[in-house]
Amino acid sequence: MKNESPEPNVFICGACNQRCVFCSAEGEDRRMSEREKLAVLRIPFETVSLEGGEPLLDPRLELMAAAARRAGSGNVMLFTNGLLLSKERLGSLLAAGVNGFNFNLPSHRAATHDALTGVKGRLPRKLALIKKTIELAPPGSVVLTFVVTAKNFREMPAYVRFVARELKGVFYVSFNFIKIKGRVKKDLSLVPRIAAAAASLRAALRAAREAGLRVITDGFPLCLLKGFELSSIDLQKALRASSLYSGEKAKGKPCGSCSLSSLCWGPREDYLRLRGPGEFRPLKKDPAAFLKSLAGPGPAARGRSGRGRR
C-alpha cells in the first residue's frame, strides 16, 4: 500500500553546475547519507522527488530511482536544470523508472537565461534536450519551472507563447515567485514588486488560456490573480483541505477583511517582511459564488509542482 503522506524529497547531492542568482538552497545543509536516502526510497510513496543541487551530477541517480520504483512508488520526479542530460542519460533514467522531469527554465531568451543561471551559451542545448524528453518520456511527464524575478517577470507572456509554440507537450508551466532565501538575500534587487509581476503574470495566464497551456502559480495571493484564481497551487491545496507548505506564506492586515481569506494563504512570508502589505487588497466576493464559478480542475499537482526549489 502506498504512503499517501506528502511526497518525500530525496536530496541526491549538494553540488550544482549552475550559479542561479535566485537559488534558495545556498546556505542550507541538504546533505543526506546513503542510509537516509535508501530509508526514504524503500517506502512506497505516490511521488518521490529527486532533488539537489543538480541530481544529474551523481552517477548513482539511476540506482536511486530504480529503488523507489521497486518499492512501489508511482511517480519518480527529477528536478534538474538539464545541462548534463543527453539522449543516452535520458534513456537510462527512463529505464530506471523516472517518469517525471521538472526543468528549471527561467527564460526562453539567451541573454536573460545566461544572466539568471550563471552559465553562458547553454540555452539552445537545454531546449533541445527538453524537446527530446517530451518526445521520449511518457505523456504528461515534463514540467517547466520559471522563478519570477525582477530580471524576467516582464518576459512571462512571451515565455508562455514560446512554450506553447516550440515545446509542445509540456504538461504545465509553474510560475513561482522568488524566495528571499539563499543567494537572494545578498541581492534584494532581484525581488520585483509583486503587484507589477502579477500584472505580467495575468497577461501570461491569458496567453496560456488562449494557447491551451496549463499553468500553476505559487506565491501570488488570490487578490492578484483576478480571473485566474484556479492557477494558484495554494487554492488547489485549500480545496483539497491540504495545508502542505502553508507555513511559507503569511497574511497582512488587508487579509483580515478579505472574504476569501479561508481559501488563500497570502504572499510569501519573506516578501511580506521585506515589502509590507501595501500591494494587497481584500476581496469582497461571496465565497460560495466564487467556488461555484471555478470551472473544472486546475493542473494536477504532481511532484511538488508548485514548489520550484531552485
PEJO-V709036 format. One record per helix or strand of 2 or more residues. SS is the DSSP state (@ for helix, = for strand). FROM is the first residue (numbers start at 1). LEN is the number of residues. If there is no record, write none. Layout:
ss=[SS	SS]
from=[FROM	FROM]
len=[LEN	LEN]
This chain:
ss=[=	@	=	@	@	=	@	=	@	@	=	@	=	@	@	@	=	@	@	@	@	@	@	@	@]
from=[8	34	47	55	61	75	87	100	110	123	142	153	172	182	188	194	215	222	229	233	246	253	261	269	287]
len=[4	8	5	3	11	6	10	5	8	14	7	14	6	5	3	18	4	3	3	7	3	5	3	7	7]
